[in-house]
Amino acid sequence: MALIKSISGIRGTIGGKVGDGLSPLDVVKFSAAYGTWVLRRNSGQKVKVVVGRDARISGEMVDMLVVGTLLGLGIDVVEIGLATTPTTEIAVAEEKAQGGIILTASHNPKQWNALKLLDEKGEFLNDNDGKIVLSIADNEDFLFADVDDLGQLSHVDNYTQKHIDHVLALKLVDADTIRKANFTVAVDAVNSVGGIVIPQLLKALGVENVVELYCEPNGQFPHNPEPLPEHLTEIASVMKEGKADLGFVVDPDVDRLAIVNEDGSMFGEEYTLVACADYVLANTPGNTVSNLSSTRALRDVTEKHGGTYEASAVGEVNVVTKMKENNAIIGGEGNGGIIYPESHYGRDALVGVALILTHMAKTKKKASELRASYPNYFISKNKIQLTPEIDVDEVLVAMKEKYRNEKVNDIDGIKIDFASEWVHLRKSNTEPIIRIYSESENEDSANQLAEKIISEIEEIIK
């Protein structure tokens, strides 16, 4: 069993003893902690919180616990039912609510669930606010409402359509051009909420021919729900058989978008953001942001269009903060997460689908041709297991000193930029390991760089 607490919420496996997994008592405790934080931020005001969930088997059970706890604190709850993470984020702003909770464990397997916590802007909590929520939970510092002051529950069931309408209204989304392109699109929604919204969105964009794989929102994930190439063999087979022009794959809460080319090859999650940014920057010049572990191709595309690229620490909240600082017009993460402020400050696969289809329709390029038009890099992901007594910070400081003559960024671990490649070293927050991401012009050179760095770290440890 597992229970992981972080500033962005709490996630764990369903079942087991209190504190070992995500038990009902843990759900209540952390819902109460979040609700208490919202109440204190809005002292003297009537407070409203939006709750949405993905299609996990445990979703209904967790939802009832969360909603009941919030009502018990005197908080009004707007229940939007099955909804994507970005849909819930948009609903917080639409409802003028003081916060929101998304019940989803994102790409984790079906035995997991989680409470993802939003502020009044529909954005994830920052580091300080997240720590306050965790402190309230640890101290069980809750005060529940008297019977006359209990919260009120309301149900709103049209936010999926509102979200689709919101995407259609974006200036750079051109449904007429998409319709004329007459695309056939395959969708793998891993039997979660993407199975509801992505086919509806495609129809609204003028895509009449949709091949649906695993679009029944029953929480029975047919394969590992993280949209990585090794998990996408079935949709790749559909593409190889010539049944679609491109394929879209989303994770259970639909904030990540992977693309499969018409020949069954992978577009690459890293390149979802690159392609969207290329289209956006060509029409509205500006700046971009991604995290330190994302591909250099975004920087290349940004500079091609005359913009400035900046890197943030890993984590969506850090990307959003850096985007606001630099007035970035698009940004995100290399896991297929698109953040387009013209829509909202959250990763949104619906926005990604609409931008990619418009881009392809306007350029008249096949998916594989579009991918081939971008600089080609390969990222190698490795880690070093350390003994608990080793000071990881000292290791990173030593590596920074060793490469002091290179371009080094230390806002989140150590990233060393070389002329044609980079390596990013980060310590894990939960276990004694150093994560080592390296990117180069091909797989062999990326792996060689990683092996070189690993060898140097091992020498430092000795």
N, C-alpha and C positions, 0 to 999 in steps of 0.2 A: 504494500500500500504506500501511497505517497501523498504528502500535503506540502505545497510550496507557497510561501507567503512572499509577496513582493509589493513594491509601491503601486503597481498597476492593478493589483487585486490578489485574489487567492485562487489557486487551482489544485486539484487533487483527484485521486481515484475514488470512485463511489464505493462505499462500504467500509467495514473495519471499525476499529476503536476510535473514539474521539481523539483527534490530534494526529492520528496515523494516516487517515484518508480524509476525503471530503464528506464527513458524516453530516446528518441533519443538524446536529448541535453546532458543528463548525459553520455551516451555512448561516444559521441564525445569528451566531456570534459576530461574524464578519458583516452580515447585512445590518445588524444593529450598530456596529462600529461606523460603517459608512453613513447610515442614516443619521447618527449622532453628529458626525462631522458636517453633514449638510445642514442640519438644524442650527448648529453653532455658527456656521458661516452666514446664516440668514435669520439671526436672532430677532424674534418679534414678528416675523413674517409667516404666512401660511406657505408651506413648502410642498412642492410637487416633484416627483421622480418618475421617469419613464423606465419601464422594464420590457426588454425584448429577449428572445432566446433563439438558438439554433435548434435543429431537429434531433438532438441527442436523445437517447432512450431515457436518460435521467432528467431531461429538461423540464417536464411537467412537474415532477416531484420537487425539484430545486426551485422552480418558479413559485410554487405555492408557499414554500418556506420563506422565500425572499419577500414576496408580496405581503404575506401575513405579518412578518416582522416589521416592515416599513409602516404598514397600517397601525400596528401596535405602538409605534413611536409617535403617531399623530401625523404622519406624512401621507398626503394624497398620492395615489399611484395611478399612472396611465399605463395600462397593460396593452401592448401592441402585438402580443402573440409571437408566432413564428416570424422572425425578421433577421435580416443580415446585420452584421456589426455596423456598417455605414448607414443602414436604414435607421437603426436606433440612434446613432449620432445625429442624424438629420432631424429625427423626431424630437430630440431634446430641445433643439433650437426652435422648431416649429411650435412646440407646446409652451415655449417660454418657461420650461421647467428649470429647477435648480440643480438637476443632476440626472444621471441615468445609470442603469446597470444592465450589462449585456451578459446573458448566461450562455457561455460558450467556452470550450477549451481549444478553440481555433483548430490547429492541425493535429492535435493529440488524438490518439485512438479512442474508441467508443466508451471505454470504462472511465474516461476522464470527464470532468466538467469544471467550470470556473465561473467566478464573478469578476467581470471586467468593469472598472469603475470610471465614470465620466463626470466632468464638472458641468457647470451651467452652460458652457459653450458647446457641449457635446464632444469634448476632447478629453484624452486620458489625463489623469491626475499627474501633476509634476512631483518631483522627488520629495519636496517638503510636505505637501499635502498627503501623499501616500504614506509617509512615515507617521503622520499624525493619526491616520486611520488605523495603522498597525498598532500604534501605542494605545489607542482607545480600546481596541480588541484585546490586547494583552492585559489591560487593567479592568476589562469588563465594566467600563465606565459609562453605563447606559442609564437613561431615565425614561421609562415607558409612560405612555399617556393614560390619563384617566378615561373612564368609559365614555364620557361626553365629548372627549377630544380626540377620539380615534380618527384615523385618516379615512378618506373616501376612495373607493375603487371605481375606475371607469375603464371601459374597453374601447379601443379604436382599432379597427381592422383594415384600414385602407392605406397604411403607410407604405406598403410595397408599391402600390400604384403611384402614390405621391412621389416616391423616390424615382421611379421610372420617368414620370413627368418632369421631375427636376433635371434628370440627365438629358432628356430630349430638348429641354429649353437652353442648354449650354450653347454658346455662340459657335463653338468649333465642332459641334456635332451636327452632321448633315444627313438626316434620314432619307431625303430624296435621292442623294447621290448613292447612298448605300443600297436603296431599293433598286435603283437602275443597274447596280453591279450584279444583282441576282446571285448573291452568295448562297452556297449551302454550307451550314456551320454545324459541326458536331460539338456536343456539350457533355462533359462528365462533371456532375455536381455531387458526387459521392453520397447520394441519398440524404442530403441535408437541404437547407433553405435555398441554396443556389438552384435546386431543382424547381423551385417555385418561380424565382425572380428572373433567372437568366433566359429561359425560353420566352417568358413574357416580354422581357426587354428586347430580345431579338425580333420578335413579331412586331413590336412597336417601332423598331428601327427599319422595318421593311424587309427583314429576312424571312422569306416564306418557307424555306426549306431548312428545317432544324432536325438533326439526328440526335435524339436524346439517349444518353447513357446514364443510368443511375440517377434519375431525376425524381424519384419518389421520396419525399421527406420523412422517412421512417427511422432514421438514425442507425440503420444497419449498414455501416460502411463496407463496401465490397472489396476495398483494398486499403492499404495505409493511406489515411486522408491527406497527408502532406503531399502537395503537387510536385513531386520530384520525378525525374525521368524514369527511374526504376519502378515507380508505382503506376505508370501511365501506359502500360503495354497494350491494354484493350483499345483505348482510343487511338493509339498509334496504328494498330492493326486496321481500324476503320479507315484511317487516312490512307494507309498504303493500298487499300482496296479501291481507292478513288471515289469514296462515297461523300467527300466533303472538300471544300476549298481551304478550310482551316478549322482547327479545333480549339475550344476554350475549356480549361479546367480550373475549378475554384476549390478552395478549401471549405470546411463546414460552415464558416461564418462569412465567407465571401468577401474577405478583405485582401486576398491574394489571387493573382491571375497568372496562369501559365498558358502558353500558346503552343499548339502542335501544328507543324507545317503540313502542307497538302501531301507531301511524300512520306509522312510519318516521322520525320525527324523533329527534334525539339528546337523550338525558337530560342529557348533558354529563359528561365525566370529572370535572370539578370537583365535581359534585353527587353522585357515587357516595358519597364520604365524608360529605357533608352529610346524605343520606338515611339512611345507616347510623347516623350519630351521633344523628339525630332519634329513631330508634327506640330506640337504646340509652339515651339520656338520659331518655326518657319512662318507662323502666322501672327504671333505676339512675342516679339523679341524680349528677352529678359534673362534672369538668373535661375540656377537650379541648385538643389541640395540633395545629397544622399548620405548614407552613413559611411564610415571609414572602411567597412568591409564590402562595399559594393563596387561594381566594375568601373574601371577607368574610362570605359566607353562613353559614359554619361558626360564626363568632363570633355572628351574629344568632341562630342556632338554639340555640347553647349558652346564651346569656343568656336566651332565652325559657324555657328549662328551669331557670333559676336557677343555672347553672354559670358557671365562669370560663374564658375562652379565652386561650391564650398562643401566641405565634408563635416558631418556632425558625429557626435558619439553615437554608438549603437543604441537603438530603441526609438520607437515611433515618436514619443514625446520629445526626444532630443532633436529628431529631424524637424518636427514642426516648429520648435523653438528657433532653430537655425534658419528655417525658411522665413519666419517672420522677421528675424533680424536682418536678413539679406534681401527681403522683398522678392523671394523666389516665386516664379510663376508656376513652377511644377517641381515636384521632388518625390522622395519616397525611399524605398529600400529595395535591395537586390533580390528579395524573395518574391517579387511580383507585386509589391505593394505600391500603388499609385496614389499620390496625394496631390490633388489639383485644387488650389485655393479658390478658383472661380466657382467651384462646387462647394467644398467644405474642407476643413483641415483634418482629414482622416483617410486612411487607406481604403480605396473603393474600387472593387473589381468591376462594378457596373460602369463607372466612368472609363475605366481602362478598355472594356469591351467596345464602348461607343467611339472612343478616340481611335482605337486600332482599326475598326471597321471603316471609319471615315477616311483615315490615312490610306488604307489599302484601296478603297474605292476611288480616291482622288488620284493616286499614283498609278493605279491599274497594275500594280505589282502583285505577284503571288507572294504568299507568306515567306517562302524560302528565299525569294528574290529580295524581299524587304530586309530579311535578316542578313543576307549577304552584303547588303549595302552599308553595314556598320562595321567599325573596327572589330576585329576578332580577337578576343582575349579568353583565357581559360583560368578559372579559380580552383586552386587545390586547397582542401580543408583538412587540417590535421590537428592533433593535440598531443601534448606531453603529459603523462601522468606523473605527479609529484608526490613525495611523501609529505605529510602534514607539517613537519617541522621546517621545511624549506620556505624561506621568505620570498614569495613570488614577486613582490614589489622590488626587492633588491635585485633579482634577476633582470627585471625589465629596465631598471636604472642602469645596470651594467651593459645591457644591449643598446640602450640609448647612447651611452658614452662611446661604445665601440663604433657606432655609426654616426658620430657627431658631425662628420663632414658631408653627410647626405641630408636630404630634406626629411626631417623627423617631426611627426605630429604626436603629441602625448596627451590629448584631451580624453582619450579612452584607451588605456594601454599604450602601446607604442606602434605607430605605423611608420615604416621606412619606405620612402619613395625613391626608386632608382629611375634611370632614364627610360627604360622600357618595361619595367615591372615594379611590383611593390609587395611588401609583406606586412601583415598586421598581427600583432601579438596582444592578446587580452587574457587576463586571469578570469576564471569562472567565479561567480558569486556563490556557488553552492557546493563546489568540490575542488580539491587541490589539483587543478590542471591549468595548463596554459593552452589556449586555443591559438592556432597558427593558420592564418589564411594568407595564401600567396597567389598573386595573379601575374601571368606572363602571356607571351604571344602564342603559346601552345601548351599542351598538357605536360610534355616532357620538361620544358624549362620551368614551368610552375612547380612541378614536383621537385626538380633539382634545387630550386631556391628554397623550398620548404625543408628539404633534407639538409641543406647547408646551415640554415638557421637552427634547426633542431640540434645538429651536431655542436654548434657554438654554444647553445644553451646548456647542453649536457656537460660541456667543458667548464662552463661557469659554475654549475652545480657541484662538480667535483672539487 
